[in-house]
Amino acid sequence: MQLDLIEGFRNPEHIKALAKLIKQECKEKINVMEVCGGHTHTIMKYGLPQILPNLIEFIHGPGCPVCIMPKERIDHAIALASQKDVILATLGDMIRVPGSKTSLQKLRADGKDIRSLYSPLDIIKIAQDNPEKKVVFFAIGFETTTPMTAVMIEQAIKLDMKNLYFHINHVLVPEPIEAIMSGGDSRINAFLGPSHVSVITGYGIFEPIVEKYKTPIVVAGFEPVDVMEAILMLVRQFNKGRCEVQNQYKRAVSKEGNTKAQNLINRYMEKRSHFRWRGIGDIANSALKLKDEYARFDAEVVFDDILPKEQIDDHKLCICGDILKGNAKPYNCKVFGKACTPNTPMGSCMVSSEGACSAYFKYGQFLNQGE
């Protein structure tokens, strides 16, 4: 039954029917940024640009928390993992993402105790099973995964754990959208909002952006039918001269979101004054950190003396910043698919499996290079 439900949102006939409606109703050029790399990969995997009218152009946004992690933060993880009697654990692609000189994957091959978690809650058991070790959780993710980290912090406090520390790298969605739009050189005039983030935050967080920049946002699911329905909703907003936040993903997203999860996050974390996004730059109030009263769990405080302080930029040939603003496509980059590949990433858009360049590399063989 579950498979049938999923397949319904991938049904070719439904996708074609939506494409037909969009072609019939689309009257003007719409540059749509999909904020999340999950949308980028759906768009590329199912060839949606090929069945949509040329008036619809996708612009690929920040992608994922791994994509936007600057090298100096990865160097923090590497420095922590290199310490004697430290176990470092993290999620997803972070293990293979290169820092300025090496990666966690290479360190693990050299014998360091670095673990990739399937569930963040496993970190509690790792710390309990290794009382003689210092266990560090390198926490990443948008608002989607932040509640899980908050749950672990709460558990660590309740259990009075002395050997568990958190290096917080959770980032927020509205602030980079604001940064991209406020730059003045963006071609974006509509957004696909990430549904998994909105499950936690609610879609109401996007209303100030819509009001300020007169740019509609439709919160969309990650299946191809979801994306196509969201594009149709945007087209109809443009046709009627409307500009608002709409919720395509009504099966899981509300305006208020998960207030219990929001309260849990706010109990233990607060916004940083600034955070540097790889490919974009410093963005004020765009990431979270542990509150001062929980400093004994904060790896950035406890291990401050061994953490690198130098800011490290991507290679000068990398054009990820232009790609994120919609001023270039991955195939416009001189090193795309050559010196820069998923195995040898040079910039933020290739560094994770959810990045725009990674998606083009994997699914974009049909594109005319350099067109």
C-alpha positions as CSV (number, residue, x, y, z in Angstrom):
1,M,0.0,0.0,0.0
2,Q,2.8,2.4,0.9
3,L,4.5,1.7,-2.4
4,D,1.3,2.4,-4.3
5,L,1.0,5.8,-2.5
6,I,4.5,6.8,-3.5
7,E,4.0,5.6,-7.1
8,G,0.9,7.7,-7.4
9,F,3.1,10.8,-7.0
10,R,5.4,9.5,-9.8
11,N,2.7,8.5,-12.2
12,P,3.8,9.5,-15.8
13,E,0.2,10.2,-16.8
14,H,-0.3,12.6,-13.9
15,I,3.0,14.3,-14.7
16,K,2.1,14.7,-18.4
17,A,-1.3,16.0,-17.5
18,L,0.2,18.7,-15.2
19,A,2.8,19.6,-17.9
20,K,-0.1,20.1,-20.4
21,L,-1.9,22.4,-18.1
22,I,1.3,24.4,-17.3
23,K,2.0,24.8,-21.1
24,Q,-1.6,26.0,-21.7
25,E,-1.6,28.5,-18.8
26,C,2.0,29.8,-18.6
27,K,2.0,33.3,-20.2
28,E,5.3,34.8,-19.0
29,K,8.9,33.9,-18.0
30,I,9.2,32.6,-14.5
31,N,12.6,32.0,-12.9
32,V,12.0,29.5,-10.1
33,M,14.6,28.7,-7.4
34,E,14.2,25.4,-5.7
35,V,15.8,26.0,-2.3
36,C,16.5,22.3,-1.5
37,G,18.8,19.9,-3.3
38,G,16.0,17.2,-3.0
39,H,13.9,19.3,-5.4
40,T,16.9,19.7,-7.7
41,H,17.5,16.0,-8.0
42,T,13.8,15.3,-8.6
43,I,13.7,17.9,-11.3
44,M,16.8,16.5,-13.0
45,K,16.1,12.8,-12.4
46,Y,12.6,13.0,-13.9
47,G,13.6,15.4,-16.7
48,L,11.0,18.0,-15.8
49,P,12.7,20.8,-17.7
50,Q,12.2,18.8,-20.9
51,I,8.5,18.6,-20.5
52,L,7.9,22.1,-19.2
53,P,7.7,25.2,-21.4
54,N,10.8,27.3,-22.0
55,L,9.2,30.0,-20.0
56,I,9.9,28.0,-16.8
57,E,13.5,28.1,-15.8
58,F,14.8,26.4,-12.7
59,I,17.5,28.1,-10.6
60,H,19.3,25.9,-8.1
61,G,19.5,27.1,-4.6
62,P,21.8,26.4,-1.6
63,G,21.0,22.7,-1.9
64,C,21.7,21.0,1.4
65,P,23.5,21.5,4.7
66,V,26.5,19.6,3.5
67,C,26.8,21.7,0.4
68,I,26.9,25.0,2.2
69,M,29.3,23.9,5.0
70,P,32.5,26.0,4.7
71,K,35.8,24.3,4.7
72,E,36.8,25.8,8.0
73,R,33.8,24.1,9.7
74,I,34.9,20.8,8.2
75,D,38.4,21.5,9.4
76,H,36.8,21.7,12.9
77,A,35.5,18.2,12.5
78,I,38.9,17.0,11.3
79,A,40.7,18.6,14.2
80,L,38.3,17.0,16.7
81,A,38.5,13.6,15.1
82,S,42.3,13.8,15.1
83,Q,42.4,14.1,18.9
84,K,43.4,11.2,21.1
85,D,40.5,9.4,22.7
86,V,37.9,11.2,20.6
87,I,35.0,9.5,18.8
88,L,33.5,11.8,16.2
89,A,30.1,11.0,14.7
90,T,28.0,12.7,12.1
91,L,25.3,12.2,9.4
92,G,25.1,11.8,5.6
93,D,27.8,12.9,3.2
94,M,29.9,14.8,5.8
95,I,32.3,11.9,6.1
96,R,33.5,12.3,2.5
97,V,33.4,16.1,2.2
98,P,37.0,17.5,1.9
99,G,38.3,20.2,4.2
100,S,41.2,22.3,3.4
101,K,43.7,19.5,3.5
102,T,41.9,16.1,4.1
103,S,38.5,14.6,4.8
104,L,36.9,12.6,7.6
105,Q,36.8,9.6,5.2
106,K,40.6,9.7,4.8
107,L,41.1,10.1,8.5
108,R,38.9,7.1,9.2
109,A,40.9,5.1,6.7
110,D,44.0,6.1,8.8
111,G,42.5,4.6,11.9
112,K,40.6,7.4,13.6
113,D,37.3,6.6,15.2
114,I,34.8,8.4,13.0
115,R,31.3,7.1,12.6
116,S,28.4,7.8,10.2
117,L,25.1,7.5,12.0
118,Y,21.8,6.3,10.7
119,S,20.0,7.8,13.6
120,P,21.3,10.7,15.7
121,L,20.0,9.1,18.8
122,D,22.7,6.4,18.5
123,I,25.1,9.0,19.8
124,I,23.8,8.5,23.3
125,K,24.5,4.8,23.3
126,I,28.0,5.4,21.8
127,A,28.8,7.7,24.6
128,Q,27.4,5.3,27.2
129,D,29.4,2.4,25.8
130,N,32.6,4.4,25.7
131,P,32.9,6.3,29.0
132,E,36.7,6.6,28.7
133,K,36.3,8.4,25.3
134,K,35.2,12.0,24.5
135,V,32.3,11.6,22.0
136,V,31.6,14.5,19.7
137,F,28.4,14.8,17.5
138,F,29.1,17.0,14.5
139,A,25.4,18.1,14.1
140,I,24.3,19.3,10.6
141,G,21.0,20.0,8.9
142,F,18.3,22.5,8.2
143,E,15.4,22.9,10.6
144,T,14.4,19.4,9.6
145,T,17.0,17.6,11.7
146,T,17.5,20.2,14.4
147,P,14.8,18.8,16.7
148,M,16.7,15.4,16.8
149,T,19.8,17.2,18.0
150,A,17.7,19.0,20.6
151,V,16.4,15.7,21.9
152,M,19.9,14.4,22.2
153,I,21.0,17.5,24.2
154,E,18.0,17.0,26.5
155,Q,18.9,13.4,27.0
156,A,22.5,14.2,27.7
157,I,21.4,16.7,30.4
158,K,19.0,14.3,32.0
159,L,21.6,11.5,32.1
160,D,24.3,14.0,33.3
161,M,26.6,12.7,30.6
162,K,30.2,13.9,31.1
163,N,31.8,12.7,27.8
164,L,29.3,13.8,25.2
165,Y,29.7,17.1,23.2
166,F,27.9,18.8,20.4
167,H,29.4,20.8,17.5
168,I,26.3,22.6,16.2
169,N,26.1,23.4,12.5
170,H,22.4,23.6,12.0
171,V,21.4,26.2,9.5
172,L,18.1,28.0,8.7
173,V,16.2,28.5,5.4
174,P,14.6,31.9,5.4
175,E,17.9,33.8,6.0
176,P,19.8,32.6,2.9
177,I,16.7,33.3,0.8
178,E,16.7,36.8,2.2
179,A,20.5,37.1,1.5
180,I,20.1,36.0,-2.1
181,M,17.2,38.3,-2.8
182,S,18.7,41.4,-1.1
183,G,21.9,41.2,-3.2
184,G,20.2,43.0,-6.0
185,D,21.6,40.8,-8.8
186,S,19.3,37.8,-8.6
187,R,17.0,36.8,-11.4
188,I,14.7,34.8,-9.2
189,N,11.0,35.7,-9.2
190,A,9.5,32.6,-7.5
191,F,10.5,29.9,-5.0
192,L,9.8,26.3,-4.3
193,G,9.9,26.0,-0.6
194,P,11.2,22.8,1.1
195,S,8.4,20.7,2.6
196,H,10.5,18.8,5.1
197,V,11.7,22.1,6.7
198,S,8.2,23.5,6.6
199,V,6.8,20.4,8.5
200,I,8.8,21.8,11.5
201,T,8.7,25.5,10.9
202,G,5.3,25.9,9.2
203,Y,4.9,27.7,5.9
204,G,4.2,31.0,7.7
205,I,8.0,31.6,8.1
206,F,8.1,32.5,4.4
207,E,5.4,35.2,4.5
208,P,7.8,38.1,5.4
209,I,10.0,37.3,2.4
210,V,7.0,37.2,0.0
211,E,5.7,40.5,1.4
212,K,9.1,42.2,1.2
213,Y,10.2,41.1,-2.2
214,K,6.8,40.5,-3.9
215,T,8.1,37.0,-4.8
216,P,5.7,34.0,-4.4
217,I,6.7,30.8,-2.6
218,V,5.0,27.5,-2.9
219,V,6.0,24.8,-0.4
220,A,6.2,21.6,-2.3
221,G,6.8,17.9,-1.7
222,F,9.7,16.1,-3.3
223,E,8.0,13.7,-5.7
224,P,7.7,14.8,-9.4
225,V,3.9,15.2,-9.2
226,D,4.4,17.5,-6.2
227,V,6.9,19.7,-8.0
228,M,4.7,19.9,-11.2
229,E,1.6,20.8,-9.1
230,A,3.6,23.5,-7.3
231,I,4.8,25.0,-10.7
232,L,1.2,25.1,-11.8
233,M,0.3,26.9,-8.6
234,L,3.0,29.5,-9.3
235,V,1.9,30.0,-12.9
236,R,-1.7,30.6,-11.7
237,Q,-0.4,33.1,-9.1
238,F,1.4,35.0,-11.9
239,N,-1.6,34.9,-14.2
240,K,-3.9,36.4,-11.5
241,G,-1.3,39.0,-10.3
242,R,-1.1,37.4,-6.9
243,C,1.9,37.1,-4.6
244,E,1.6,34.8,-1.6
245,V,2.8,31.7,0.2
246,Q,0.9,28.6,-0.9
247,N,1.1,25.1,0.6
248,Q,1.1,22.3,-2.0
249,Y,2.3,19.7,0.6
250,K,-1.0,19.9,2.7
251,R,-0.6,16.2,3.6
252,A,2.1,17.1,6.1
253,V,2.7,20.9,6.3
254,S,0.6,23.5,8.3
255,K,1.0,27.2,8.7
256,E,2.2,26.9,12.3
257,G,4.3,23.8,11.9
258,N,5.4,21.5,14.8
259,T,5.3,23.9,17.8
260,K,6.5,21.2,20.2
261,A,9.7,20.7,18.1
262,Q,10.1,24.5,17.8
263,N,9.9,24.9,21.6
264,L,12.5,22.1,22.1
265,I,14.9,23.7,19.7
266,N,14.5,27.2,21.3
267,R,15.1,25.7,24.8
268,Y,18.6,24.7,24.0
269,M,19.7,26.7,21.0
270,E,19.8,30.3,19.7
271,K,20.8,32.1,16.5
272,R,24.4,32.9,15.8
273,S,25.2,36.5,14.9
274,H,26.6,35.3,11.6
275,F,27.5,32.1,9.8
276,R,29.5,31.7,6.5
277,W,27.7,29.7,3.8
278,R,29.9,28.0,1.3
279,G,29.3,29.6,-2.1
280,I,27.3,32.5,-0.7
281,G,29.3,34.1,2.2
282,D,28.4,35.4,5.6
283,I,24.7,35.5,6.4
284,A,23.5,37.1,9.7
285,N,21.4,35.0,12.0
286,S,21.4,32.1,9.6
287,A,22.6,29.3,11.9
288,L,22.1,28.0,15.4
289,K,24.4,27.4,18.4
290,L,24.1,26.1,21.9
291,K,23.0,28.6,24.5
292,D,25.7,29.7,26.9
293,E,24.2,27.8,29.9
294,Y,24.9,24.5,28.1
295,A,28.5,25.4,27.3
296,R,29.8,22.2,29.0
297,F,28.3,20.3,26.1
298,D,29.5,22.7,23.4
299,A,32.5,21.3,21.5
300,E,33.3,24.7,20.2
301,V,33.8,25.9,23.7
302,V,35.4,22.8,25.3
303,F,37.9,22.3,22.4
304,D,38.3,25.9,21.4
305,D,42.1,25.8,21.7
306,I,42.5,23.1,19.0
307,L,40.0,24.4,16.5
308,P,41.3,26.2,13.4
309,K,40.3,29.8,13.1
310,E,41.3,30.6,9.5
311,Q,38.6,31.2,6.8
312,I,39.1,29.1,3.7
313,D,37.5,29.8,0.3
314,D,36.7,27.5,-2.6
315,H,38.9,27.3,-5.6
316,K,39.0,30.6,-7.7
317,L,37.6,28.7,-10.8
318,C,34.5,27.7,-8.9
319,I,31.4,29.6,-9.9
320,C,29.0,28.2,-7.3
321,G,28.1,31.6,-6.1
322,D,26.9,32.6,-9.6
323,I,25.0,29.3,-9.9
324,L,23.2,29.9,-6.6
325,K,22.0,33.3,-7.7
326,G,20.8,32.0,-11.1
327,N,23.4,33.8,-13.1
328,A,25.1,30.6,-14.4
329,K,24.4,26.9,-14.8
330,P,26.8,24.1,-13.7
331,Y,27.8,23.4,-17.3
332,N,29.0,27.1,-17.6
333,C,31.8,26.3,-15.2
334,K,35.2,25.5,-16.8
335,V,36.0,22.8,-14.3
336,F,32.6,21.1,-14.2
337,G,32.8,17.4,-14.9
338,K,36.6,17.7,-15.5
339,A,38.7,18.8,-12.5
340,C,35.4,19.0,-10.4
341,T,33.4,15.8,-10.1
342,P,31.5,14.1,-7.2
343,N,34.7,12.3,-6.3
344,T,36.9,15.4,-6.5
345,P,34.6,18.3,-5.6
346,M,36.0,21.8,-5.8
347,G,32.9,23.8,-4.8
348,S,29.7,23.7,-2.8
349,C,27.4,22.6,-5.6
350,M,29.4,19.4,-6.2
351,V,30.4,18.6,-2.7
352,S,27.2,16.7,-1.7
353,S,25.0,14.3,-3.6
354,E,22.2,16.8,-3.3
355,G,24.1,19.7,-4.9
356,A,23.1,21.2,-8.2
357,C,26.4,20.3,-9.9
358,S,26.2,16.8,-8.6
359,A,22.7,16.5,-10.0
360,Y,23.8,17.8,-13.4
361,F,26.7,15.4,-13.4
362,K,24.5,12.5,-12.6
363,Y,21.4,13.2,-14.6
364,G,22.3,16.0,-17.0
365,Q,23.9,14.1,-19.9
366,F,21.1,15.3,-22.1
367,L,22.2,18.9,-21.8
368,N,24.2,20.7,-24.5
369,Q,27.3,21.6,-22.7
370,G,28.0,25.3,-22.6
371,E,24.7,26.2,-24.3
